């Protein structure tokens, strides 16, 4: 997350919140979906249906591209960068 400057919160749901952020190296804007749940390991993260579906469907012109998956092992926090 240190590669991103958080701009503003765009929305919140039951399982996650979406934040507008800017990459500090490329200066491109991204949407970062921060999951509220905590995960034990990277295997559990990779088994999420949302991540599997996005990877299976991309690249597609009507599907937002998943740029990066940020997982912090010590805290169990997960963020998806679009």
PLY file of the C-alpha trace (Angstrom):
ply
format ascii 1.0
element vertex 82
property float x
property float y
property float z
element edge 81
property int vertex1
property int vertex2
end_header
0.00 0.00 0.00
2.99 2.32 0.34
3.06 2.64 -3.47
-0.34 4.33 -3.37
-1.54 7.69 -2.09
-5.09 7.32 -0.80
-7.35 10.06 -2.15
-10.91 9.38 -0.96
-13.36 6.70 0.04
-15.81 5.98 -2.80
-18.10 3.36 -1.31
-18.64 0.68 1.28
-20.42 -2.65 1.34
-20.85 -5.58 3.67
-17.54 -7.24 2.81
-15.33 -4.40 1.54
-14.81 -0.69 0.94
-13.54 1.01 -2.21
-10.93 3.77 -2.07
-9.67 6.02 -4.85
-5.87 6.02 -4.87
-2.99 7.30 -6.98
0.13 5.30 -7.74
3.11 7.28 -6.45
5.41 6.03 -9.21
3.24 6.14 -12.35
0.74 8.76 -11.04
-2.16 6.71 -12.45
-5.42 6.57 -10.53
-6.73 3.23 -9.27
-9.67 1.86 -7.32
-8.55 -0.21 -4.34
-11.04 -2.64 -2.86
-10.08 -3.29 0.77
-11.65 -6.47 2.10
-13.01 -6.27 5.66
-12.39 -9.93 6.43
-9.06 -11.32 7.53
-7.33 -14.18 5.74
-4.94 -16.77 7.10
-2.67 -17.29 4.10
-2.20 -16.58 0.39
-3.82 -19.92 -0.52
-7.06 -18.79 1.10
-6.85 -15.51 -0.84
-6.29 -17.26 -4.17
-9.34 -19.48 -3.52
-11.70 -16.50 -3.32
-14.37 -16.79 -6.01
-14.05 -13.10 -6.92
-10.34 -13.35 -7.67
-10.74 -16.61 -9.58
-13.56 -15.16 -11.70
-11.68 -11.97 -12.55
-8.55 -13.90 -13.54
-10.57 -16.34 -15.66
-12.53 -13.61 -17.47
-9.70 -11.17 -18.18
-8.75 -9.74 -20.52
-12.24 -8.76 -21.63
-13.38 -5.28 -22.74
-16.31 -5.28 -20.28
-14.41 -6.56 -17.23
-12.27 -4.24 -15.11
-8.66 -5.44 -15.07
-7.18 -6.57 -11.77
-3.78 -4.87 -11.61
-2.48 -6.15 -8.29
-3.42 -8.22 -5.24
-1.99 -6.83 -2.00
-1.92 -9.28 0.91
-0.34 -8.47 4.26
0.53 -11.80 5.89
0.99 -10.57 9.51
-2.38 -8.77 9.68
-4.32 -10.92 7.19
-5.56 -7.84 5.31
-6.35 -8.06 1.59
-6.68 -5.30 -1.02
-7.47 -5.64 -4.73
-6.10 -2.93 -7.01
-8.11 -2.22 -10.18
0 1
1 2
2 3
3 4
4 5
5 6
6 7
7 8
8 9
9 10
10 11
11 12
12 13
13 14
14 15
15 16
16 17
17 18
18 19
19 20
20 21
21 22
22 23
23 24
24 25
25 26
26 27
27 28
28 29
29 30
30 31
31 32
32 33
33 34
34 35
35 36
36 37
37 38
38 39
39 40
40 41
41 42
42 43
43 44
44 45
45 46
46 47
47 48
48 49
49 50
50 51
51 52
52 53
53 54
54 55
55 56
56 57
57 58
58 59
59 60
60 61
61 62
62 63
63 64
64 65
65 66
66 67
67 68
68 69
69 70
70 71
71 72
72 73
73 74
74 75
75 76
76 77
77 78
78 79
79 80
80 81
